[in-house]
Amino acid sequence: MKHSLFTSRLRMTVFSQSHLSELVRLNADPEVMRYFPATLSFEESATLLQRIIEHQRINEYSLFAIHLKESGAFVGWCGLMKVPFSAHFTPAVEIGWRLNKIFWAKGLAPEAAKSVLRFGFLDLGLSEIVSFTAELNQPSIQVMQKIWMKCNSEDTFNHPKLPSKHPLQRQTLYRLQKTDWLEHHENSEIP
Ligand SMILES: CC(C)(COP(=O)(O)OP(=O)(O)OC[C@H]1O[C@@H](n2cnc3c(N)ncnc32)[C@H](O)[C@@H]1OP(=O)(O)O)[C@@H](O)C(=O)NCCC(=O)NCCS
């Protein structure tokens, strides 16, 4: 199975322990974590890294660490994970992303995500990939729309790990079927 993906600007590799300090800095930034319940402590990021590495070992896919090809700078992550809770749309595989804020608004998340979709549909043979975020997280929703995902208002759900009435509890779900992706993919250039 593939351990790295390349786009025109990005190099994406599987995570290892060597990424811990970069991940800790990313998860400790309050702006990056604005649409999450809280920033992550060093220990929480270390636990997340273990989960990412374990997911890769068991499933042969997980989140990819993203670096700029040109400078080698750590941009963030994008990748696929099994949804770790039960909801009306599970079992499902989710695509997600988190970028350092100096790299926002440059189209890097859609660029990485298109490459991850290709990996998910063609290499892993998935038939559907989902993504979800707090209804308030417009930048992330824009990314979902840019990679041809579609939202049905009936899919909106309350995140089971957030308390009732929490401002981030209402989550918008986007889906993409392999058949729809193939249609778009044939009509566009993969970065
Ligand atoms: C969501 C995220 C990955 C988007 O990545 P990106 O590479 O900036 O994506 P794009 O460049 O395509 O920008 C997406 C949209 O957000 C807008 N945007 C980006 N940064 C912004 C900012 N600081 N303030 C307001 N809007 C912003 C862009 O203008 C763009 O809108 P447009 O499509 O109308 O031009 C990035 O904002 C991020 O990492 N956020 C924090 C983590 C997060 O919320 N992850 C998603 C959890 S589900």
The ligand as a MOL file (V3000), in Angstrom:
LIG
                    3D

  0  0  0     0  0            999 V3000
M  V30 BEGIN CTAB
M  V30 COUNTS 48 50 0 0 0
M  V30 BEGIN ATOM
M  V30 1 C -10.2160 24.1820 6.8320 0
M  V30 2 C -8.8220 24.3730 6.2940 0
M  V30 3 C -8.1190 23.0310 6.1980 0
M  V30 4 C -8.9200 25.0040 4.8990 0
M  V30 5 O -7.6680 24.8820 4.2370 0
M  V30 6 P -7.2020 25.8690 3.0890 0
M  V30 7 O -5.9860 25.2640 2.4630 0
M  V30 8 O -7.0970 27.2300 3.6470 0
M  V30 9 O -8.3860 25.7940 2.0560 0
M  V30 10 P -8.6890 26.8640 0.9100 0
M  V30 11 O -7.4480 27.6110 0.5630 0
M  V30 12 O -9.4160 26.1410 -0.1620 0
M  V30 13 O -9.6660 27.8470 1.6500 0
M  V30 14 C -10.9570 27.4190 1.9940 0
M  V30 15 C -11.8170 28.6190 2.1900 0
M  V30 16 O -11.5510 29.1580 3.4750 0
M  V30 17 C -11.2560 30.5310 3.3670 0
M  V30 18 N -10.2700 30.8500 4.4020 0
M  V30 19 C -9.0660 30.3170 4.5060 0
M  V30 20 N -8.4400 30.8780 5.5550 0
M  V30 21 C -9.2980 31.7440 6.0920 0
M  V30 22 C -9.2610 32.6160 7.1990 0
M  V30 23 N -8.1740 32.7150 7.9710 0
M  V30 24 N -10.3330 33.3560 7.4800 0
M  V30 25 C -11.4300 33.2770 6.7240 0
M  V30 26 N -11.5370 32.4820 5.6600 0
M  V30 27 C -10.4750 31.7120 5.3580 0
M  V30 28 C -10.6890 30.6960 1.9950 0
M  V30 29 O -10.8450 32.0190 1.5370 0
M  V30 30 C -11.5100 29.7260 1.2010 0
M  V30 31 O -12.7360 30.2920 0.7960 0
M  V30 32 P -13.0650 30.4240 -0.7910 0
M  V30 33 O -13.2410 29.0250 -1.2500 0
M  V30 34 O -14.3200 31.2120 -0.8270 0
M  V30 35 O -11.8750 31.0720 -1.3940 0
M  V30 36 C -7.9840 25.2930 7.2010 0
M  V30 37 O -8.7000 26.4800 7.3520 0
M  V30 38 C -7.7100 24.6800 8.5610 0
M  V30 39 O -6.7680 23.9090 8.7250 0
M  V30 40 N -8.5240 25.0350 9.5610 0
M  V30 41 C -8.3160 24.5740 10.9110 0
M  V30 42 C -8.5940 23.1080 11.1260 0
M  V30 43 C -9.9840 22.7080 10.7340 0
M  V30 44 O -10.9470 23.3910 11.0590 0
M  V30 45 N -10.0590 21.5680 10.0680 0
M  V30 46 C -11.2960 21.0040 9.6080 0
M  V30 47 C -11.9610 20.2230 10.6480 0
M  V30 48 S -13.3160 19.3040 10.0060 0
M  V30 END ATOM
M  V30 BEGIN BOND
M  V30 1 1 1 2
M  V30 2 1 2 3
M  V30 3 1 2 4
M  V30 4 1 2 36
M  V30 5 1 4 5
M  V30 6 1 5 6
M  V30 7 2 6 7
M  V30 8 1 6 8
M  V30 9 1 6 9
M  V30 10 1 9 10
M  V30 11 2 10 11
M  V30 12 1 10 12
M  V30 13 1 10 13
M  V30 14 1 13 14
M  V30 15 1 14 15
M  V30 16 1 15 16
M  V30 17 1 15 30
M  V30 18 1 16 17
M  V30 19 1 17 18
M  V30 20 1 17 28
M  V30 21 1 18 19
M  V30 22 1 18 27
M  V30 23 2 19 20
M  V30 24 1 20 21
M  V30 25 1 21 22
M  V30 26 2 21 27
M  V30 27 1 22 23
M  V30 28 2 22 24
M  V30 29 1 24 25
M  V30 30 2 25 26
M  V30 31 1 26 27
M  V30 32 1 28 29
M  V30 33 1 28 30
M  V30 34 1 30 31
M  V30 35 1 31 32
M  V30 36 2 32 33
M  V30 37 1 32 34
M  V30 38 1 32 35
M  V30 39 1 36 37
M  V30 40 1 36 38
M  V30 41 2 38 39
M  V30 42 1 38 40
M  V30 43 1 40 41
M  V30 44 1 41 42
M  V30 45 1 42 43
M  V30 46 2 43 44
M  V30 47 1 43 45
M  V30 48 1 45 46
M  V30 49 1 46 47
M  V30 50 1 47 48
M  V30 END BOND
M  V30 END CTAB
M  END
